[in-house]
C-alpha cells in the first residue's frame, strides 16, 4: 500500500515538473477544438414521429395476431422507402425552391434519417437544414410526402 502512494507521489511530481508541456498540450487541444467548431456549419434537425400499423387484408381476422417481427420488418421497409429518390427529391425541391442550384441526391439522402424506436411501432424521421424553421417545415413536408 505504501508503494502505491509513493508511485502516485512520483507521478504527481513528474507532472508538476512537466506542467508547461501538459498545459501546452491541453491548451492546443482546446484551441484546435474551438477552431474546428467555429468553421463547422450550423445544422438544425427537424423531427417527426409516425406510427406504423401493419396492413390487414380482407381475409385477416381479429383473432390472427400480427407478429412483432412482421411489424418490425414493415417499419424497416418504410425507413428505406423514406430514403428513396421518389420521396427525397420532392422534399428537397420544396426546401431549395428559392435557390437555383440544388444539392445532388447523394447529399440529399445523407440529410434524411429514419430510425425505428425499439419495441414500438414508431418511426422517427429526421432531416437536417440550415435553420430550425426550415428543418421543421421540411420534416413536416416529409411526413406528408
C-alpha positions as CSV (number, residue, x, y, z in Angstrom):
1,X,0.0,0.0,0.0
2,X,2.8,2.4,0.8
3,X,4.5,1.7,-2.5
4,X,1.3,2.7,-4.4
5,X,1.3,6.1,-2.6
6,X,4.9,6.6,-3.5
7,X,4.2,5.9,-7.1
8,X,1.3,8.3,-7.1
9,X,3.5,11.0,-5.5
10,X,6.2,10.3,-8.1
11,X,3.7,10.6,-10.9
12,X,2.3,13.9,-9.5
13,X,5.8,15.2,-9.1
14,X,6.7,14.3,-12.7
15,X,3.5,16.0,-14.0
16,X,4.3,19.0,-11.8
17,X,7.8,19.3,-13.3
18,X,6.4,19.0,-16.9
19,X,3.3,21.2,-16.3
20,X,4.3,23.6,-19.1
21,X,4.2,20.7,-21.6
22,X,0.9,19.4,-20.1
23,X,-0.7,22.9,-20.2
24,X,0.6,23.4,-23.8
25,X,-0.9,20.1,-25.0
26,X,-4.3,20.7,-23.3
27,X,-4.4,24.3,-24.4
28,X,-3.6,23.4,-28.0
29,X,-6.3,20.7,-28.0
30,X,-8.8,23.2,-26.8
31,X,-7.7,25.7,-29.4
32,X,-8.0,23.2,-32.2
33,X,-11.5,22.2,-31.0
34,X,-12.6,25.8,-30.9
35,X,-11.3,26.5,-34.4
36,X,-12.9,23.3,-35.7
37,X,-16.3,24.1,-34.1
38,X,-16.2,27.7,-35.4
39,X,-15.7,26.6,-39.0
40,X,-18.3,23.9,-38.9
41,X,-21.6,25.0,-40.4
42,X,-24.6,25.1,-38.0
43,X,-27.1,22.4,-38.8
44,X,-30.6,22.0,-37.3
45,X,-32.6,18.9,-37.1
46,X,-36.4,18.7,-37.7
47,X,-38.1,15.5,-36.3
48,X,-41.5,13.9,-36.8
49,X,-42.7,10.6,-35.5
50,X,-45.1,8.3,-37.2
51,X,-46.8,5.1,-36.0
52,X,-46.7,2.2,-38.4
53,X,-49.6,-0.2,-38.4
54,X,-49.3,-3.5,-40.2
55,X,-51.8,-3.5,-43.0
56,X,-54.5,-6.1,-42.7
57,X,-56.2,-7.7,-45.6
58,X,-59.8,-8.5,-46.1
59,X,-59.2,-12.2,-45.2
60,X,-57.4,-11.3,-41.9
61,X,-59.4,-11.9,-38.8
62,X,-59.1,-10.1,-35.5
63,X,-58.0,-13.4,-33.9
64,X,-55.0,-13.7,-36.1
65,X,-52.3,-11.7,-34.3
66,X,-49.6,-9.9,-36.2
67,X,-46.2,-10.9,-35.0
68,X,-43.7,-8.3,-33.7
69,X,-41.2,-9.5,-36.3
70,X,-43.7,-8.7,-39.1
71,X,-44.3,-5.2,-37.7
72,X,-40.5,-4.5,-37.3
73,X,-40.0,-5.7,-40.9
74,X,-42.7,-3.3,-42.1
75,X,-41.0,-0.4,-40.1
76,X,-37.6,-1.1,-41.7
77,X,-39.3,-1.2,-45.1
78,X,-40.8,2.2,-44.5
79,X,-37.4,3.5,-43.3
80,X,-35.9,2.5,-46.6
81,X,-38.8,3.9,-48.6
82,X,-38.2,7.3,-46.9
83,X,-34.7,7.4,-48.3
84,X,-35.8,6.6,-51.9
85,X,-35.4,9.2,-54.6
86,X,-39.2,9.4,-55.1
87,X,-39.6,10.7,-51.5
88,X,-36.3,12.6,-51.1
89,X,-36.5,14.6,-54.3
90,X,-39.8,16.4,-53.6
91,X,-38.7,17.3,-50.1
92,X,-35.5,18.9,-51.4
93,X,-37.3,20.6,-54.2
94,X,-39.5,22.1,-51.5
95,X,-36.5,23.1,-49.3
96,X,-34.5,24.6,-52.1
97,X,-37.4,26.1,-54.1
98,X,-35.8,29.6,-54.0
99,X,-32.3,28.5,-54.9
100,X,-31.0,27.9,-58.4
101,X,-28.7,25.1,-57.6
102,X,-29.9,22.1,-55.6
103,X,-27.6,19.5,-53.9
104,X,-27.2,16.2,-55.6
105,X,-29.2,13.2,-54.5
106,X,-26.2,11.6,-52.7
107,X,-26.0,14.7,-50.5
108,X,-29.8,14.9,-50.0
109,X,-30.1,11.3,-48.8
110,X,-27.4,12.0,-46.1
111,X,-29.6,14.7,-44.6
112,X,-32.6,12.4,-44.1
113,X,-32.6,9.7,-41.4
114,X,-35.3,7.3,-40.4
115,X,-34.9,5.5,-37.0
116,X,-37.2,2.9,-35.7
117,X,-37.9,3.0,-32.0
118,X,-37.1,-0.3,-30.5
119,X,-40.0,-2.2,-29.1
120,X,-42.6,0.1,-30.6
121,X,-44.5,0.7,-33.8
122,X,-42.9,4.1,-34.1
123,X,-40.6,5.5,-36.8
124,X,-38.8,8.8,-36.2
125,X,-38.0,10.8,-39.3
126,X,-35.2,13.4,-39.1
127,X,-34.0,16.0,-41.6
128,X,-31.1,18.4,-41.4
129,X,-31.3,22.0,-42.6
130,X,-29.6,25.4,-42.1
131,X,-32.3,26.9,-39.9
132,X,-34.7,25.5,-37.3
133,X,-37.8,26.7,-39.1
134,X,-36.6,25.2,-42.4
135,X,-35.7,21.9,-40.7
136,X,-39.2,21.6,-39.1
137,X,-41.0,22.6,-42.3
138,X,-39.0,20.1,-44.3
139,X,-39.8,17.4,-41.7
140,X,-43.5,18.2,-41.8
141,X,-43.4,18.1,-45.6
142,X,-41.5,14.8,-45.5
143,X,-44.4,13.4,-43.4
144,X,-47.0,14.5,-45.9
145,X,-45.0,13.0,-48.9
